[in-house]
Amino acid sequence: MSDVLPHPAGRLLPHRPAGSDPSLDPSLLRVRYDPRIYEEGRESIPEHPYLFETDVEICLIGGSCKSPIERFWNGSDMIYILQKARHNEESDPMEESKTDDAFYASELLPRESSGPVALSVRRAKQLISLYTMVQNPNMTHLKINELVMLPPLWIRCDGSDPEHTCWLGAEPLKAGNKITGINFYMVTRDGPTADKTYFANLEELKMAHKMKHHSSIVMTKGFAQYELIRAAAIEDTIVESESNIYVDITWNTVDKILETPPLISAATLNITLESGDPRSPVYQLYRELQFLLALAEGLKTGVTEWPEPLESESAVELVQEFLTDLKKKLDGYCISGNKNETEKIKCDTAAVDSSIKSIFSERGDLDFAEQLWCKMRSVSSYQELIKCFTLILKSLEHGEIQPWIHQGSSSLLSKLIQQSYHGKIEVVSLSGITPIQMLLEIGLDKMKKDYVSFFIGQELATLTYLDYFISTSVDLQEQVHRVQKLHHMLEIMVSCTVLLQFKHENLFPLTQICMKYYKENPLNVKHVFQLPIRPVLVKKFYQNDHPEIWKVEISSGHGQKEVKTTWQVSTNPPVEHMTSNSTGLFSDSTVNGSSEERMYFITMAKCSQVHFA
């Protein structure tokens, strides 16, 4: 079998002569194709790495997968990640590498993942050496038929050396199809600490880079990340949530460590929003959506989990009062002041905070079916649902009410109402899933109009652009799914309006970004929506705040000869295989006369090059 890589998505597999010492034989890093590759499009590290040797696991990261070294390196979108095999963590890796040859011929099956585990720095350096030798065209004694340019290799390290190395990396340098050398990377970590005397001096960093790489000119680039939700939230109202709004800022020419980014910087707003925060101004609408989802699930499974009622009165009482008022109105009675909702039914958004009323207010044009939905959201059992619809159908059959409905509604109840105008309606059996489907249909109609009213009323979208989200040409389950997307987008717009005081000029492009994503992808509350902005737009939220991440990149050279030194501080551990319980906390003690200093992890990433002569 040829030692070439016939497909870029192949993976490294053990391949050695019987009886040889695997720790010294670079032929272990020869490659053959294996069709068992990882799925593309995932946002996490593959759950089931494969064995390379008995002490090492290997993962292939590619496509749109989230890279674990993205903070320290921007390169090829396909890389190998090596880490310690988790099935023999107590064993000596060098002894394990000498086990029976039969192991290498066995089928390599995925095992349950328990998180990445680092290799010793010594073992990582050995693997880097093998990786380098197998790609060096001068190593003719290895008798490699055809040199293969492998994807970059990154190895998790346990920090057991004096520098506390947490990553070692290697990347081939190329000229056309030829490999001309290797870029080596070393990432070290320290902290967490609030003592700024541990922080580097920028001039010393630049001087060290110049001496290491024999360069006379260096360039600096800054990066800072600030969390905006904490800065913008009302004090003492922060709760556990997956939601996060933060801004990434980059700028050229850094003057000092931890400097505040200049206003001429490039900034990107990153928004991850989990729906259902009780503090949200549209929380009541979220609860309404949850009732809709419960009906959809009941329609699908035949078992409905009725959520806690949204009203204190029973749904039957509310429907009966509503029908009585309509009958009196039909008989010519004046009912002024009886109930505000007789003239204008207020949906759950009536509970909206005053700061948001201008952007999201209750509709005043609710038709009979929509008003009915507002009453029946309090249904708490199947029997209660039957009673409500029985009352409604009897009133329609006897001509006791002549309700109006919006044109274009395709719900079963709307059809019955239209039939009642002619004095006769078809018989509907209130059994099985029919009552649930009837309620789901009028709820869908009502909530679609709520969202459309918001997006069109705020001039954030046209009806044509919203057509995908309100289409009735798909089944009810898909319609519900698309309404969920509308709600998620609404929560994003409302949060940016309330927390960040965004205006139309910022909300409009954000809406387009969200809608484009949701026309092509399923609901994903963990997706990060990104919006380029001017730093001045959010300056007041971060200018006096501590950054979550701050780093400076020092570089020299151009093209393939470019080399970088990166110094970074972060409030969270920079690597997942070396964590601490002190993440994101404040120091208990006073450092340098300043109280409540932020705790930071310090990370340094260095690069060096070796050229094959």
C-alpha positions in Angstrom: 0.0 0.0 0.0 1.3 3.4 -0.9 2.2 5.8 1.9 0.4 8.7 0.3 -2.6 10.6 1.5 -5.2 10.1 -1.3 -7.8 12.4 0.4 -7.2 15.4 2.6 -9.8 14.1 5.1 -7.8 10.9 5.8 -6.3 10.3 9.2 -3.0 9.2 10.7 -2.9 5.5 11.5 -0.3 3.4 13.2 1.8 1.5 10.6 5.0 -0.1 11.7 7.2 -3.1 11.0 6.8 -5.9 13.6 9.3 -5.8 16.4 10.4 -2.2 15.8 10.6 0.4 18.5 7.6 2.7 17.9 9.1 5.6 19.9 12.0 5.9 17.4 10.5 4.9 14.0 9.1 7.9 12.1 7.3 5.6 9.7 4.6 5.6 12.4 3.5 8.9 10.9 3.0 7.5 7.4 -0.5 7.9 6.3 -3.1 5.8 4.6 -6.7 6.6 3.8 -9.5 5.6 6.1 -13.1 6.5 5.2 -14.2 6.8 8.8 -13.8 10.6 9.0 -15.6 13.1 11.2 -18.7 15.0 10.2 -18.3 18.4 8.8 -20.2 21.4 10.1 -19.9 20.6 13.8 -19.1 23.3 16.3 -17.2 21.2 18.7 -14.3 18.8 18.8 -15.3 15.3 17.5 -16.6 13.2 20.4 -14.7 10.0 19.5 -11.0 10.4 18.6 -9.1 7.4 17.3 -6.0 5.8 18.6 -2.6 6.6 17.3 -0.2 4.3 19.2 -1.5 3.0 22.5 -1.0 6.2 24.5 -2.2 8.8 22.0 -5.5 9.8 20.5 -5.9 11.8 17.3 -8.7 14.0 16.2 -9.2 15.6 12.8 -10.6 19.1 13.0 -11.8 20.6 9.7 -14.4 22.5 7.9 -16.5 24.7 10.2 -15.6 22.7 13.3 -14.6 24.9 16.3 -10.8 24.8 16.6 -9.4 24.5 20.2 -6.3 26.6 19.2 -8.1 29.4 17.4 -7.0 31.9 20.1 -3.4 31.3 19.3 -3.2 30.4 15.7 -4.9 31.3 12.4 -4.0 28.9 9.7 -5.2 25.9 7.8 -8.8 25.0 8.4 -7.8 21.3 8.7 -5.6 20.2 11.6 -4.7 17.2 13.6 -5.1 17.4 17.4 -3.1 14.8 19.4 -3.9 14.1 23.1 -3.4 11.4 25.7 -5.5 8.2 25.2 -7.9 8.0 28.1 -8.2 4.2 28.4 -4.8 3.8 30.1 -4.1 7.0 31.9 -2.2 5.3 34.8 0.3 3.5 32.5 3.7 4.5 31.3 3.2 5.6 27.6 6.7 4.3 26.6 5.8 0.9 28.0 2.4 1.0 26.4 4.0 1.7 23.0 5.7 -1.7 23.1 2.6 -3.9 23.5 1.7 -6.8 21.2 1.6 -6.1 17.5 -1.9 -7.6 17.3 -3.2 -4.4 18.9 -2.2 -2.4 15.8 -4.1 -4.7 13.5 -7.3 -4.6 15.6 -10.3 -2.5 14.7 -10.0 1.0 16.2 -13.4 1.8 17.6 -14.6 5.1 19.1 -14.9 5.2 22.9 -17.0 7.2 25.2 -15.6 10.7 25.5 -14.6 12.1 28.9 -12.9 15.3 27.9 -9.4 15.9 26.4 -6.4 14.8 28.4 -2.9 16.2 27.8 0.3 14.4 27.0 3.6 15.0 28.7 5.7 17.7 27.1 8.5 15.1 26.6 6.1 12.8 24.6 4.7 15.8 22.7 8.2 16.9 21.6 8.9 13.4 20.4 5.8 13.3 18.3 6.6 16.7 16.8 10.1 15.4 15.9 8.6 12.4 14.1 6.1 14.6 12.3 8.9 16.8 11.1 11.2 14.0 9.9 8.5 12.3 7.9 8.0 15.5 5.9 11.7 16.4 5.5 12.7 15.7 1.9 16.3 15.2 3.0 15.3 12.1 5.1 15.9 9.7 2.2 16.8 6.8 4.5 13.2 6.6 5.6 12.4 5.4 2.0 9.1 7.2 1.7 7.9 6.7 -1.8 6.2 10.0 -2.0 6.3 12.9 0.4 2.9 14.0 1.7 2.1 17.5 3.0 0.2 16.7 6.1 -2.2 19.1 7.8 -0.8 21.1 10.7 -0.3 19.1 14.0 -1.2 20.4 17.4 -0.5 18.5 20.6 -2.1 19.0 24.0 0.6 19.3 26.7 0.3 18.9 30.5 2.5 21.9 31.5 5.0 19.6 33.2 8.0 21.6 32.0 9.3 24.8 33.7 7.6 26.9 31.0 4.2 25.3 31.7 3.7 24.4 28.0 0.1 23.7 27.2 0.3 23.3 23.4 3.0 22.4 20.9 2.3 22.8 17.2 3.9 22.3 13.8 2.9 23.5 10.4 4.6 22.7 7.1 5.9 25.6 5.0 5.5 25.1 1.3 6.5 26.5 -2.0 4.0 25.2 -4.5 3.8 21.5 -3.9 7.2 21.3 -2.2 7.7 21.3 1.6 10.4 23.8 2.4 10.4 23.8 6.2 8.3 23.7 9.3 6.8 26.4 11.6 7.0 25.4 15.2 4.6 26.8 17.9 4.9 26.7 21.6 2.1 28.0 23.9 2.8 28.4 27.6 0.4 29.3 30.4 0.5 30.9 33.9 -1.9 32.1 36.5 -4.6 32.9 37.4 -3.3 36.0 39.1 -4.4 39.6 39.8 -0.8 40.8 40.4 0.1 42.9 37.4 3.8 42.6 38.2 3.5 39.2 36.5 2.4 41.0 33.3 4.8 41.5 30.5 6.3 44.7 29.4 5.5 45.5 25.8 8.9 46.9 24.9 10.6 43.9 26.4 8.3 41.6 24.4 9.2 43.5 21.2 12.9 43.3 22.0 12.8 39.6 22.7 11.0 39.0 19.4 13.6 41.0 17.4 16.5 39.1 19.0 14.9 35.7 18.5 14.0 36.3 14.8 16.8 38.7 13.9 14.4 41.4 12.8 14.8 45.1 13.0 11.2 46.1 12.4 8.2 44.6 14.2 4.4 45.4 13.9 1.9 45.1 16.7 -1.8 44.3 16.6 -4.1 44.4 19.5 -7.2 42.4 20.4 -9.7 42.9 23.2 -13.0 41.2 24.1 -15.5 42.8 26.4 -18.6 41.2 27.8 -21.5 43.7 27.4 -24.4 42.0 29.0 -22.9 42.3 32.5 -21.9 45.9 31.9 -25.4 46.8 30.5 -27.5 44.7 32.9 -29.3 46.2 35.8 -27.4 45.6 39.0 -28.3 42.5 41.0 -30.4 41.1 38.2 -27.8 38.8 36.6 -29.0 35.1 36.5 -27.4 32.0 35.2 -27.9 32.0 31.4 -26.3 30.9 28.2 -26.9 34.4 26.8 -24.0 36.6 26.1 -23.4 39.8 24.2 -19.7 40.7 23.8 -17.6 42.7 21.5 -14.4 41.8 19.8 -12.1 44.8 19.0 -8.9 44.7 16.9 -6.5 47.6 16.2 -3.0 48.2 14.8 -0.1 49.7 16.7 -0.4 48.8 20.4 1.3 51.3 22.8 1.0 49.5 26.1 -0.2 46.3 27.8 -4.0 46.3 28.6 -4.6 49.6 26.8 -8.2 50.5 26.0 -8.8 50.1 22.2 -8.9 53.3 20.2 -12.2 54.4 18.7 -10.8 53.9 15.2 -10.5 50.1 15.8 -12.5 47.5 14.0 -15.2 45.9 16.2 -17.6 43.0 15.9 -20.6 42.4 18.1 -21.2 38.8 19.0 -24.6 37.8 20.2 -25.7 34.5 21.8 -29.2 34.7 23.2 -31.1 32.0 25.1 -34.8 32.7 25.0 -36.9 32.6 28.2 -35.0 35.0 30.5 -37.7 36.1 33.1 -36.1 39.6 33.0 -36.8 40.0 29.3 -39.5 42.5 28.4 -41.0 39.8 26.1 -41.0 37.0 28.7 -44.8 36.8 28.7 -44.7 36.3 24.9 -42.2 33.6 25.5 -44.6 31.8 27.8 -47.3 32.1 25.2 -44.9 30.5 22.7 -44.2 27.7 25.2 -48.0 26.9 25.3 -48.0 26.8 21.5 -45.0 24.4 21.6 -46.8 22.2 24.2 -49.8 21.9 21.8 -47.6 21.1 18.9 -45.8 18.4 20.9 -49.2 17.0 22.0 -50.4 16.9 18.4 -47.2 15.0 17.4 -47.1 12.5 20.3 -50.7 12.3 21.4 -49.7 13.3 24.9 -50.0 17.0 25.9 -48.1 18.3 28.9 -50.2 21.3 29.9 -48.1 24.2 31.2 -48.9 26.3 34.1 -51.9 28.6 33.2 -51.1 32.1 32.1 -54.2 33.5 33.8 -55.7 33.1 37.3 -59.2 32.5 36.0 -60.0 29.2 34.3 -60.2 29.2 30.5 -63.9 28.1 30.6 -64.8 31.1 32.7 -62.9 33.5 30.5 -64.4 32.1 27.3 -67.9 32.2 28.8 -67.5 35.8 29.8 -66.1 36.7 26.4 -69.0 35.0 24.6 -71.6 36.7 26.9 -70.1 40.1 26.2 -70.3 39.4 22.4 -73.9 38.3 22.7 -74.8 41.5 24.6 -73.0 43.5 22.0 -75.0 41.8 19.2 -78.3 42.4 21.1 -77.5 46.2 21.2 -76.4 46.5 24.8 -73.8 49.2 25.6 -70.9 47.7 27.5 -68.7 50.7 28.1 -66.2 50.2 30.8 -67.2 46.6 31.6 -63.8 45.4 30.6 -61.0 47.1 28.8 -60.4 44.0 26.7 -63.9 44.2 25.3 -62.7 47.1 23.2 -59.1 46.1 23.0 -57.9 42.7 24.0 -54.6 43.0 25.6 -52.2 40.1 24.9 -49.4 39.1 27.2 -47.2 41.9 25.9 -49.3 44.2 28.1 -46.8 43.3 30.8 -44.0 44.8 28.8 -41.7 47.2 30.6 -42.2 50.8 29.7 -38.8 51.1 28.2 -39.8 48.7 25.4 -43.4 49.7 24.8 -42.3 52.0 22.0 -40.7 49.1 20.1 -43.0 46.2 21.0 -46.5 47.0 21.9 -49.7 45.0 21.9 -51.8 44.9 18.8 -55.2 46.6 18.8 -56.6 44.7 15.8 -57.1 41.2 17.3 -60.0 39.4 15.6 -62.3 36.9 17.3 -60.0 33.9 16.9 -57.0 35.8 18.3 -59.0 37.2 21.2 -60.2 33.6 21.8 -56.6 32.4 21.9 -55.8 35.0 24.6 -58.6 33.4 26.7 -57.7 29.8 26.0 -54.0 30.1 26.8 -55.1 29.2 30.3 -56.4 25.8 29.3 -54.9 23.3 31.7 -56.5 20.0 30.6 -58.0 18.2 27.6 -61.4 18.2 29.3 -61.3 22.0 29.8 -60.3 22.4 26.1 -63.4 20.4 25.0 -65.7 22.5 27.2 -64.3 25.8 25.7 -64.8 24.7 22.1 -68.3 23.3 22.9 -69.3 26.7 24.2 -67.9 28.4 21.1 -69.5 26.0 18.5 -72.9 26.2 20.2 -72.8 30.0 20.1 -71.9 29.9 16.4 -74.6 27.2 15.6 -77.3 29.2 17.3 -76.3 32.5 15.7 -75.8 34.0 19.1 -72.6 35.7 17.9 -71.4 37.1 14.6 -67.7 37.5 15.1 -65.3 39.0 12.6 -62.0 37.5 11.6 -59.0 38.7 9.5 -59.0 37.7 5.9 -56.5 35.0 4.9 -56.9 32.8 8.0 -56.9 29.1 7.1 -57.7 27.7 10.5 -60.6 25.3 11.0 -62.3 27.7 13.4 -62.0 30.5 10.9 -63.7 28.4 8.3 -66.5 27.6 10.7 -67.0 31.3 11.5 -67.2 32.1 7.8 -69.8 29.3 7.5 -71.8 30.8 10.4 -72.3 34.0 8.3 -74.6 31.9 6.1 -76.5 30.3 9.0 -75.1 26.8 8.9 -71.8 25.2 10.0 -70.5 21.7 9.5 -70.5 19.3 12.4 -67.0 19.0 14.0 -66.3 16.1 16.3 -64.5 17.4 19.4 -62.5 14.2 20.0 -59.0 12.9 19.4 -56.5 15.5 18.3 -59.0 17.8 16.6 -59.5 20.2 19.5 -55.7 20.5 20.1 -55.1 21.2 16.4 -57.9 23.8 16.3 -56.3 25.7 19.2 -52.8 25.3 17.8 -54.0 26.8 14.5 -55.5 29.9 16.0 -52.5 30.4 18.2 -50.2 30.1 15.2 -52.2 32.7 13.3 -52.1 35.1 16.2 -48.4 34.8 17.1 -47.4 35.1 13.4 -49.2 38.4 13.2 -47.6 39.6 16.4 -44.1 39.0 15.1 -45.0 40.4 11.6 -46.4 43.5 13.3 -43.1 44.0 15.1 -40.7 43.5 12.3 -42.8 45.5 9.8 -43.8 48.2 12.3 -40.1 48.8 13.1 -39.2 48.8 9.4 -36.8 45.9 10.0 -38.2 43.6 7.3 -40.8 43.6 4.5 -43.7 41.1 4.3 -42.1 39.5 1.3 -38.9 38.9 3.3 -41.0 37.5 6.2 -42.9 35.1 3.9 -40.7 32.1 4.7 -41.4 32.4 8.4 -45.2 32.8 8.1 -45.8 30.4 5.2 -48.8 28.0 5.5 -47.6 25.8 2.7 -45.6 23.7 5.2 -47.1 21.4 7.9 -48.1 22.7 11.3 -44.9 21.3 13.0 -42.7 23.2 10.6 -44.8 26.3 11.0 -44.3 26.2 14.8 -40.6 25.7 14.2 -40.4 28.8 12.1 -42.4 30.8 14.7 -39.7 29.8 17.2 -37.1 31.3 14.9 -39.2 34.6 14.8 -39.3 34.7 18.6 -35.6 34.2 18.9 -34.9 37.0 16.5 -37.4 39.2 18.4 -35.6 38.6 21.6 -32.3 39.5 20.0 -33.7 42.8 18.7 -35.4 43.6 22.0 -32.2 42.8 24.0 -30.1 45.0 21.8 -32.6 47.8 22.1 -33.0 47.6 25.9 -29.5 46.8 26.9 -27.4 48.5 24.3 -29.9 51.2 23.2 -29.5 50.2 19.5 -31.3 52.3 17.0 -32.8 51.3 13.6 -29.5 51.8 11.7 -28.0 49.0 13.8 -31.1 46.8 14.3 -31.8 46.6 10.5 -28.6 45.0 9.4 -28.7 42.7 12.5 -32.2 41.6 11.5 -31.1 40.8 8.0 -28.2 38.7 9.3 -30.5 36.8 11.6 -33.1 36.2 9.0 -30.6 35.0 6.4 -29.2 32.5 8.9 -32.6 31.2 9.9 -33.8 30.8 6.3 -30.9 28.3 5.9 -30.5 26.7 9.3 -32.7 25.2 12.1 -33.3 26.9 15.4 -30.1 27.3 17.3 -30.1 29.4 20.4 -26.3 28.8 20.8 -25.5 30.3 17.4 -23.3 33.4 17.6 -24.7 36.2 15.5 -22.0 38.7 14.4 -22.5 42.3 13.5 -19.7 44.7 12.5 -20.1 47.9 14.4 -18.2 51.1 15.3 -16.6 50.9 18.8 -18.2 54.2 19.7 -21.6 52.6 19.6 -20.8 50.4 22.7 -17.9 52.4 24.2 -19.8 53.4 27.3 -20.3 49.8 28.2 -16.6 48.8 28.1 -14.4 51.9 28.5 -14.3 51.5 32.3 -14.6 47.7 32.4 -12.0 44.9 32.5 -11.6 42.9 29.3 -12.4 39.2 29.2 -9.5 38.7 26.8 -6.7 41.1 25.9 -3.8 40.2 23.7 -1.0 41.8 21.6 0.4 40.2 18.5 4.0 41.1 17.6 5.0 40.1 14.1 7.8 40.5 11.6 8.5 39.2 8.1 6.1 38.7 5.3 4.3 35.7 3.7 5.7 32.4 4.7 8.5 34.1 6.5 6.2 35.9 8.9 6.6 34.9 12.5 4.6 36.0 15.5 4.8 36.3 19.3 1.5 36.6 21.1 1.0 37.6 24.7 -2.5 37.3 26.1 -4.5 37.6 29.4 -7.9 36.1 29.8 -10.4 35.7 32.7 -11.1 32.1 31.7 -8.6 29.2 31.2 -7.1 29.5 27.7 -7.1 25.8 27.2 -9.7 23.2 28.1 -7.3 20.5 29.2 -5.8 22.7 31.9 -8.6 24.3 34.0 -8.9 26.0 37.4 -11.6 26.7 39.9 -10.6 30.4 40.0 -12.0 31.3 36.6 -13.5 34.7 36.2 -13.2 35.6 39.9 -12.0 38.7 41.6 -9.0 38.6 43.9 -9.7 38.4 47.6 -6.7 40.6 48.5 -5.6 44.0 47.5 -2.9 44.1 44.9 -0.8 47.2 44.3 -3.2 49.3 46.4 -6.2 48.5 44.2 -9.1 46.5 45.4 -11.3 44.1 43.5 -8.7 43.3 40.8 -9.7 40.9 38.0 -8.0 37.5 38.0 -6.2 36.7 34.7 -4.6 33.7 33.1 -1.4 34.7 31.2 -0.6 32.9 27.9 2.4 33.3 25.6 2.5 31.9 22.1 5.9 31.8 20.3 6.8 30.8 16.8 10.0 29.6 15.2 11.0 28.3 11.8 13.2 25.6 10.5 14.0 25.5 6.8 15.0 22.3 5.0 18.4 22.9 3.4 
